[in-house]
């Protein structure tokens, strides 16, 4: 029989390990949404987590298939047939949870759910597709729950809201206007937007068996007023204010965990993210209806499935291992293929009020290719083609939790 003590200690290290797996999921996911701290049984708990992810995606057999849009000047875009596409990145999350009495719990947290950073550089044959793209996000959330007795356990109703800021840029090689004397140069697109979202869910818990099943829906975030600049000063000497709109995806996640033997727990999760919302995003010149450029993504929905086991050695030490599969969101354009990863986490509690956790992950991003495709009647990948093999992914994370 599992105990509530086992649930509090061992599930903490499982939560740390599983959150890390979200940091490499498809689309623009960096950490996604995580409200596991809401379930902590302490009266007040503060937690901080940082993960460092090291993807190692390498492009090869690169061919420029649209030489009319930028290859040539000063060697830019006319260079190598290989490139290192991915950049290492860090992602952080901080939260404070408080029990408010009579079954009410509330969590306020900061996270970075979305992001991306690819940087193949200016001297590969696909520079007219991408030189560098970087996206970041900041999410500020408040989530509360009310729990009450139901059968052998407790039913918990969950609701909350969040405010989200998303910003980023993209650089690529751009051909000059025919009427100007300027040579090929780098075009720079800078964007930012914000919006609100909400979440709702339910959970059922039986502390006696360390059992919990939770289902949480996170809404779309409508970025209705994305603004920015398109800098073509290296191309035709001009800079334009631009605007656009895009919804960040909604998601549904089911998590289940249960004691299976004294000091042993099994856990699993299934998550769906509506990445097919992000296809070809147009940006228009301010004050007009003229499309100046598009951000081409062409994603399909993401699915992530994780499972594993955890073990409590004693009152100070616990560990967990997990296996995760993430379905790639690319559809013949881009490098986001399926990923398999094995994670491990260890927790140390020097006192009943402090927990330290370390986790690591090692995975494989599967092979594929990118080139011209038609998705819902729109053309993608018309600038370059390339292939990529089974590439290594690794990550490490550190977590500190303080209870009062």
C-alpha positions as CSV (number, residue, x, y, z in Angstrom):
1,X,0.0,0.0,0.0
2,X,1.3,3.5,-0.9
3,X,1.1,6.3,1.6
4,X,0.5,10.0,1.4
5,X,4.1,10.6,2.5
6,X,5.3,8.5,-0.4
7,X,3.1,10.5,-2.7
8,X,4.4,13.8,-1.6
9,X,8.1,12.9,-1.9
10,X,8.3,10.5,-4.8
11,X,5.7,12.2,-7.0
12,X,7.8,15.4,-6.7
13,X,10.8,13.9,-8.5
14,X,8.5,12.3,-11.1
15,X,7.0,15.7,-11.8
16,X,10.5,17.2,-12.2
17,X,11.5,14.5,-14.7
18,X,8.3,14.7,-16.7
19,X,8.3,18.5,-17.0
20,X,11.7,18.2,-18.5
21,X,10.4,16.0,-21.3
22,X,8.1,18.8,-22.5
23,X,11.1,21.0,-23.2
24,X,11.8,19.2,-26.5
25,X,8.3,18.6,-27.8
26,X,7.2,19.6,-31.3
27,X,5.9,22.9,-32.6
28,X,7.1,25.9,-30.6
29,X,6.9,24.0,-27.3
30,X,9.6,24.7,-24.7
31,X,7.9,23.8,-21.4
32,X,4.2,24.0,-22.1
33,X,1.9,24.4,-19.2
34,X,2.5,22.7,-15.8
35,X,0.3,23.0,-12.7
36,X,1.7,20.0,-10.7
37,X,2.7,22.3,-7.9
38,X,-1.0,22.9,-7.2
39,X,-1.3,19.3,-5.8
40,X,1.5,19.7,-3.3
41,X,0.0,18.9,0.2
42,X,2.0,21.5,2.1
43,X,0.3,24.7,3.3
44,X,2.7,27.0,1.3
45,X,5.2,25.7,-1.2
46,X,7.6,27.7,-3.5
47,X,9.4,26.0,-6.4
48,X,11.8,26.9,-9.1
49,X,13.0,24.8,-12.1
50,X,15.5,25.5,-14.9
51,X,16.2,23.1,-17.7
52,X,19.0,23.3,-20.3
53,X,18.3,21.6,-23.6
54,X,20.9,20.7,-26.2
55,X,19.4,19.6,-29.5
56,X,22.0,18.7,-32.1
57,X,20.1,18.8,-35.4
58,X,22.5,18.7,-38.4
59,X,21.4,19.5,-42.0
60,X,23.0,17.9,-45.0
61,X,22.6,17.5,-48.8
62,X,21.4,21.1,-48.9
63,X,20.3,22.4,-52.3
64,X,19.1,25.9,-53.2
65,X,16.1,25.3,-55.4
66,X,15.1,29.0,-55.9
67,X,18.3,30.9,-56.9
68,X,16.2,33.8,-58.0
69,X,15.5,34.9,-54.4
70,X,18.9,35.5,-52.9
71,X,21.9,33.4,-53.7
72,X,25.0,35.1,-54.9
73,X,26.4,38.3,-53.4
74,X,29.5,38.1,-51.2
75,X,29.2,34.3,-50.9
76,X,26.1,34.7,-48.8
77,X,23.8,31.8,-49.5
78,X,26.2,30.2,-51.9
79,X,28.2,28.3,-49.4
80,X,28.1,24.9,-47.7
81,X,25.7,22.0,-48.3
82,X,25.7,21.3,-44.5
83,X,24.6,23.3,-41.5
84,X,24.1,23.1,-37.7
85,X,20.4,24.0,-37.4
86,X,19.7,24.0,-33.7
87,X,20.8,26.1,-30.8
88,X,21.0,25.0,-27.1
89,X,18.6,26.9,-24.8
90,X,17.4,27.2,-21.2
91,X,13.9,27.3,-19.9
92,X,12.6,28.3,-16.4
93,X,9.5,28.1,-14.3
94,X,8.8,29.6,-10.9
95,X,5.7,29.2,-8.7
96,X,4.1,29.6,-5.3
97,X,1.2,27.4,-4.1
98,X,-0.9,28.1,-1.0
99,X,-3.6,26.1,0.7
100,X,-6.4,28.6,1.6
101,X,-8.4,26.3,3.8
102,X,-11.7,24.4,3.4
103,X,-10.4,22.5,0.3
104,X,-9.2,25.6,-1.6
105,X,-5.6,25.7,-3.1
106,X,-4.2,28.4,-5.4
107,X,-1.0,28.6,-7.5
108,X,0.6,31.6,-9.1
109,X,3.5,30.9,-11.5
110,X,5.7,32.2,-14.2
111,X,6.8,30.0,-17.1
112,X,8.1,30.1,-20.7
113,X,5.8,27.7,-22.5
114,X,6.8,28.5,-26.1
115,X,10.0,29.2,-27.9
116,X,12.4,28.3,-30.8
117,X,15.9,29.0,-31.8
118,X,17.4,27.8,-35.1
119,X,20.6,29.3,-36.5
120,X,22.0,27.6,-39.6
121,X,23.8,30.9,-40.4
122,X,24.3,33.0,-43.6
123,X,26.7,30.8,-45.4
124,X,24.7,27.7,-46.2
125,X,22.8,27.0,-49.4
126,X,19.5,27.5,-47.7
127,X,20.1,31.0,-46.4
128,X,17.1,32.3,-48.5
129,X,15.0,30.0,-46.3
130,X,16.5,30.8,-42.9
131,X,19.6,32.4,-41.3
132,X,18.3,32.7,-37.8
133,X,14.8,32.4,-36.2
134,X,14.2,33.0,-32.5
135,X,11.0,33.0,-30.6
136,X,10.4,33.4,-26.8
137,X,7.5,33.7,-24.5
138,X,6.5,34.8,-21.0
139,X,3.5,33.4,-19.2
140,X,1.9,34.7,-16.0
141,X,-0.8,32.5,-14.5
142,X,-3.1,32.0,-11.5
143,X,-4.8,28.6,-11.0
144,X,-7.0,27.5,-8.2
145,X,-8.8,24.4,-7.2
146,X,-11.5,23.2,-4.9
147,X,-11.4,19.6,-3.6
148,X,-14.1,17.6,-1.7
149,X,-14.7,14.0,-0.7
150,X,-16.0,11.7,-3.4
151,X,-16.0,7.9,-2.7
152,X,-12.7,6.7,-1.4
153,X,-10.8,9.8,-2.4
154,X,-11.3,13.4,-3.3
155,X,-12.5,15.1,-6.5
156,X,-10.8,18.4,-7.4
157,X,-12.2,21.0,-9.7
158,X,-9.5,23.2,-11.4
159,X,-9.7,26.6,-13.1
160,X,-7.4,29.5,-13.9
161,X,-6.3,32.2,-16.3
162,X,-3.0,33.4,-17.8
163,X,-1.5,36.3,-19.6
164,X,1.0,35.6,-22.3
165,X,3.6,37.6,-24.2
166,X,5.2,36.2,-27.3
167,X,8.0,37.8,-29.3
168,X,10.7,36.9,-31.8
169,X,12.5,37.6,-35.0
170,X,13.6,35.9,-38.3
171,X,16.5,36.7,-40.6
172,X,16.8,35.3,-44.1
173,X,18.5,36.2,-47.3
174,X,16.4,38.4,-49.6
175,X,16.8,39.3,-53.3
176,X,16.8,43.0,-54.0
177,X,14.0,44.9,-55.9
178,X,14.7,45.0,-59.6
179,X,14.5,48.8,-59.6
180,X,17.1,49.4,-56.9
181,X,20.9,49.2,-57.1
182,X,21.3,47.4,-53.8
183,X,22.8,43.9,-53.7
184,X,21.5,40.8,-51.9
185,X,21.1,41.4,-48.2
186,X,19.6,40.1,-45.0
187,X,16.0,40.8,-44.3
188,X,15.0,41.1,-40.6
189,X,11.5,40.5,-39.3
190,X,10.9,41.6,-35.7
191,X,7.5,40.7,-34.0
192,X,5.7,40.9,-30.6
193,X,2.2,40.2,-29.4
194,X,0.2,39.4,-26.2
195,X,-3.1,37.9,-25.1
196,X,-5.1,36.0,-22.5
197,X,-6.0,32.4,-22.0
198,X,-7.8,30.2,-19.4
199,X,-7.7,26.7,-18.2
200,X,-10.2,24.2,-16.7
201,X,-9.9,20.7,-15.5
202,X,-10.6,18.0,-12.9
203,X,-8.6,15.6,-10.8
204,X,-9.4,12.6,-8.7
205,X,-7.0,11.6,-5.8
206,X,-6.8,8.7,-3.4
207,X,-3.9,9.6,-1.1
208,X,-3.9,6.2,0.5
209,X,-2.7,4.6,-2.7
210,X,-0.7,7.7,-4.0
211,X,-3.3,7.7,-6.9
212,X,-4.1,10.7,-9.0
213,X,-5.7,11.2,-12.4
214,X,-6.0,14.7,-13.8
215,X,-7.4,16.1,-17.0
216,X,-6.7,19.7,-17.8
217,X,-7.6,21.8,-20.9
218,X,-5.6,25.0,-21.7
219,X,-7.3,27.4,-24.1
220,X,-5.9,29.2,-27.1
221,X,-4.3,32.6,-26.7
222,X,-5.4,35.0,-29.3
223,X,-2.6,37.3,-30.4
224,X,-4.9,39.6,-32.3
225,X,-2.5,42.6,-32.5
226,X,1.0,41.3,-33.4
227,X,3.1,44.3,-34.4
228,X,6.7,44.6,-35.6
229,X,9.1,45.8,-38.2
230,X,10.4,44.4,-41.5
231,X,13.9,45.7,-42.0
232,X,15.0,45.5,-45.7
233,X,17.6,48.3,-45.4
234,X,20.3,45.9,-46.7
235,X,18.0,45.0,-49.6
236,X,16.2,48.1,-50.9
237,X,17.0,50.7,-48.2
238,X,13.5,50.5,-46.7
239,X,11.9,49.6,-43.4
240,X,8.2,48.8,-42.9
241,X,6.0,48.6,-39.9
242,X,4.0,45.4,-40.1
243,X,1.0,43.8,-38.3
244,X,-0.7,40.4,-38.1
245,X,-2.6,38.0,-35.9
246,X,-2.2,34.4,-34.8
247,X,-3.6,32.1,-32.1
248,X,-1.2,30.1,-29.9
249,X,-2.5,26.6,-29.5
250,X,-4.9,25.1,-27.0
251,X,-4.0,21.8,-25.4
252,X,-5.4,18.8,-23.4
253,X,-3.3,16.7,-21.0
254,X,-4.2,13.6,-19.1
255,X,-1.9,12.5,-16.3
256,X,-2.2,9.3,-14.2
257,X,-0.1,8.0,-11.4
258,X,-0.5,5.3,-8.8
259,X,1.3,3.3,-6.2
260,X,2.0,-0.2,-7.4
261,X,4.0,-1.7,-4.5
262,X,5.4,-0.4,-1.2
263,X,7.6,2.6,-2.2
264,X,7.0,2.2,-5.9
265,X,4.9,4.3,-8.2
266,X,3.9,4.1,-11.9
267,X,3.0,7.1,-13.9
268,X,2.0,8.2,-17.4
269,X,0.7,11.1,-19.4
270,X,-0.8,11.8,-22.8
271,X,-0.9,15.4,-24.2
272,X,-2.4,16.8,-27.4
273,X,-1.4,20.3,-28.6
274,X,-3.2,22.0,-31.5
275,X,-0.2,23.0,-33.4
276,X,-2.1,22.8,-36.7
277,X,-3.2,26.3,-35.9
278,X,0.2,27.6,-37.0
279,X,0.5,27.3,-40.8
280,X,1.4,30.2,-43.0
281,X,1.1,33.4,-41.0
282,X,0.9,36.6,-43.1
283,X,2.2,40.0,-42.0
284,X,0.9,43.1,-43.7
285,X,2.4,46.6,-44.1
286,X,0.8,48.9,-41.5
287,X,-2.1,50.9,-42.8
288,X,-2.6,48.6,-45.8
289,X,-3.8,45.2,-46.7
290,X,-0.6,44.3,-48.6
291,X,1.2,41.2,-47.4
292,X,4.9,42.0,-46.9
293,X,6.1,38.6,-45.8
294,X,4.9,35.4,-44.2
295,X,6.1,33.2,-41.4
296,X,5.9,29.6,-42.8
297,X,5.5,26.8,-40.3
298,X,3.1,24.2,-41.8
299,X,2.6,22.3,-38.5
300,X,0.4,19.4,-37.7
301,X,-1.0,18.7,-34.2
302,X,1.5,17.4,-31.6
303,X,1.0,14.4,-29.4
304,X,3.4,13.5,-26.5
305,X,3.1,10.2,-24.6
306,X,5.3,9.5,-21.5
307,X,5.4,6.8,-18.9
308,X,7.7,5.4,-16.2
309,X,8.3,4.2,-12.7
310,X,9.6,5.8,-9.5
311,X,11.1,4.4,-6.3
312,X,11.5,5.9,-2.8
313,X,14.7,4.6,-1.2
314,X,14.3,6.3,2.2
315,X,13.0,9.6,3.6
316,X,15.8,11.5,1.9
317,X,16.2,9.9,-1.5
318,X,13.9,9.1,-4.4
319,X,14.3,8.5,-8.1
320,X,12.4,8.0,-11.3
321,X,12.9,6.9,-14.9
322,X,10.7,7.7,-17.9
323,X,10.3,6.9,-21.6
324,X,8.8,9.6,-23.9
325,X,7.6,9.6,-27.5
326,X,6.8,12.9,-29.2
327,X,5.1,13.0,-32.6
328,X,6.9,15.4,-34.9
329,X,4.8,18.4,-36.1
330,X,6.6,18.9,-39.5
331,X,4.8,17.7,-42.7
332,X,7.7,17.5,-45.2
333,X,8.8,21.0,-44.5
334,X,11.1,21.6,-41.5
335,X,13.0,19.3,-39.1
336,X,10.5,18.4,-36.5
337,X,10.2,14.6,-36.8
338,X,9.4,12.1,-34.1
339,X,11.5,12.1,-31.0
340,X,12.2,9.3,-28.5
341,X,13.8,10.1,-25.1
342,X,14.8,8.4,-21.9
343,X,14.8,10.5,-18.7
344,X,16.0,10.0,-15.2
345,X,15.5,12.1,-12.1
346,X,16.7,12.0,-8.5
347,X,15.5,13.9,-5.4
348,X,17.2,14.6,-2.2
349,X,15.3,16.0,0.9
350,X,17.9,17.1,3.5
351,X,15.0,18.3,5.7
352,X,11.2,18.0,5.6
353,X,11.0,21.5,4.3
354,X,13.5,21.4,1.4
355,X,13.8,19.2,-1.7
356,X,16.5,19.3,-4.3
357,X,16.1,17.6,-7.6
358,X,18.3,16.8,-10.6
359,X,17.1,15.3,-13.9
360,X,18.7,14.3,-17.2
361,X,17.4,13.2,-20.6
362,X,18.9,11.6,-23.6
363,X,17.0,11.2,-26.8
364,X,17.0,10.7,-30.6
365,X,15.4,13.1,-33.1
366,X,14.6,10.8,-36.0
367,X,15.7,11.3,-39.6
368,X,13.8,13.0,-42.4
369,X,13.9,15.5,-45.2
370,X,12.6,18.9,-46.0
371,X,11.5,20.3,-49.4
372,X,8.6,21.6,-51.4
373,X,5.2,20.5,-50.2
374,X,1.6,21.6,-50.5
375,X,-0.4,21.8,-47.2
376,X,-4.1,22.9,-47.4
377,X,-3.4,24.5,-50.8
378,X,-0.4,26.5,-49.7
379,X,3.2,26.0,-50.9
380,X,6.0,25.4,-48.4
381,X,9.7,24.7,-48.7
382,X,10.2,26.2,-52.1
383,X,13.5,27.8,-51.3
384,X,15.7,24.8,-50.4
385,X,15.8,21.1,-49.9
386,X,17.9,19.1,-47.3
387,X,18.0,15.9,-45.3
388,X,18.9,15.1,-41.7
389,X,19.8,11.9,-39.9
390,X,19.0,10.5,-36.5
391,X,20.4,13.3,-34.3
392,X,21.1,13.4,-30.6
393,X,19.1,15.4,-28.0
394,X,20.2,15.8,-24.4
395,X,18.9,17.9,-21.4
396,X,19.6,18.5,-17.8
397,X,17.5,20.3,-15.2
398,X,17.7,21.4,-11.6
399,X,14.8,22.1,-9.2
400,X,14.5,23.5,-5.7
401,X,11.3,23.3,-3.6
402,X,10.8,24.9,-0.2
403,X,7.8,24.1,1.9
404,X,6.3,26.0,4.8
